[in-house]
Amino acid sequence: MDYQEIVKNTKALKIEPNFSNLKKINREWSWDNIETDLDIPEKKFNQAYICVDRHAEKTPNKLAMIWESADGNIENYSFLQFKNESNKFANAMINIGLKKSDRVFFFTDRIPELYFACFGVLKAGGIMAPLFSAFGPEPVAERFNRAEGSYIVTTPNLLNKIEAIRDQMPTLKEIIVISHRSEIKHIKNILHYHEIMKGQSEKFEISESKKEDWSVMHFTSGTTGLPKGAAHVHNALISHYATGKYVLDLHPEDIYWCTADPGWVTGTSYGMFAPWSNGVTSVIYEGGFSAKKWYGIIKRHKVSVWYTAPTAIRLLMKAGSTLPQSLNLESLRYIMSVGEPLNPEGVIWGEEAFNLAIHDNWWQTETGSIMVANYPSMNIRPGSMGKPFPGIKVAIIDDNFKEIIEPDIEGQLAIKPTWPSMFKAYWNDEERYQSRFKGEWYITGDRAKKDKDGYFWFIGRDDDVINTAGHLVGPFEVESTLIEHPAVAEAGVIGKPDPVAMEIVKAFVSLSHGYEPSDELRRQLIGHCRNRLGPGTAPREIEFIETLPKTRSGKIMRRLLKARELGLPEGDTSTLEDD
Ligand code: PRX
């Protein structure tokens, strides 16, 4: 195999990594030891207790969160304040009727109250289900209904999207609106965060909370059907804590920044649970991507450990290395990336810009925590996602679900169940949950290979799911929205390779009788999808075609659309419908 090995990173690490010998830690690994390390009191097996209250008792004044608003205001919150605010919200939710395992959706900006409220819900026994705030109304209603949600917490700027779908969510009990900046007018049928918090006690006793109680739900896209709610339990925290300690290499004095939004699993597992269970100060930035602003955050808050995504790294690369070099970001000691393949150029560029190689790691919504990683103490092979986390058996398997032992052979990436953060259900969909397990394996849906030294190399998805800027998009959801438009007879959606976002959403559309292809219609269709689905999920490109290739049973052959788009051989077309 042709790769350049970077011998790193111990020199750049200013402190001793939490482990320096992967073989040794693998040999000695036991999840029980991690639990002992955490020392959780009986009946308090609650993610919020472990992340917040435990530290509020021991280090009440330590900063839990440094928050910077999109316009540059900075607010600091200690673990004690965090505990008090989340306790108040837990009381407020119980007061308005929250029952154990009720689903509370979050559709908000990244403001401090979002984090207090999420932990408040966990303390009160609810399930937190955060959604990405750039979604349009349809994905929100669809996900809420699939989970039979009870509450939605939102912000004033997003409230109109919720009000537009209120009637379509029969199980919705209350909408709670948070305004971080100013008081907002009272709106009929809407609860106001600051009003329901008024007079609530800062004390809250977590009633019996068990490892296997539900805690977090994230929605993830598949090839067929609409997104599924992958549900996790409080025990997942064991994995968050362990990977925070050994992959993120968090030390008590670190200032950590995860750029992901809590609407995606990285933003909760590694934006909330991993740093806070390790008692580390976390930076939360409300704004979006901007090279200058991002470097400003690192400089101002002295970020030492930074977890981001390949698309962001590629955008930073485009902005050049002069800026980070001139800023002398000396606090940074360790950078990681996840969500898409990190090209070798990205790993190496980190050396040029920050004097630090970027460490890639791999996992999924379903796995709940990092499964394969480049560890700080390990030599990086640029382009490889690294080696399995201790206690996790990762393998390449063939189509008969047998492990492929020989190196460098492509197959399905599979993991042997189970581990603490393993998802425990697709909400209300046992059949699809079971379909992810074959023989003794959990099937990830990715293809990969393993080299002779045990490094894993990502090859691609094994299904039609699109990865755009690190966010998975299910083609079915986009196709369904397109065919709601009267001009569209049929639609097939694929991921088209893109140098920055990895893939963009591209739709092939055949038109209904009486409609003619035009640029104006293309704009209308993109607008229709953006309004309903949101800008990240809507197609960026639409191509009109006469008819879509289909199997004899009528299924659109996305694989063929993709091969044609890429100019690749069409493969087996024996099931293709006759023209
Ligand atoms: O295809 C893989 C890709 O992202 C998928 C998981 O996406 P999601 O469930 O949204 O979880 C995001 C949290 C990581 C994987 O099945 N993926 C993730 N990390 C990598 C990756 N592809 C290549 N390299 C990675 N490091």
Residues whose N, C-alpha, C, O or C-beta is under 5 A from the ligand:
A	BS01	PRX	T220 T266 S337 V338 G339 E340 P341 L342 D360 N361 W362 W363 Q364 T365 E366 M385 T444 D446 F458 G470 L472
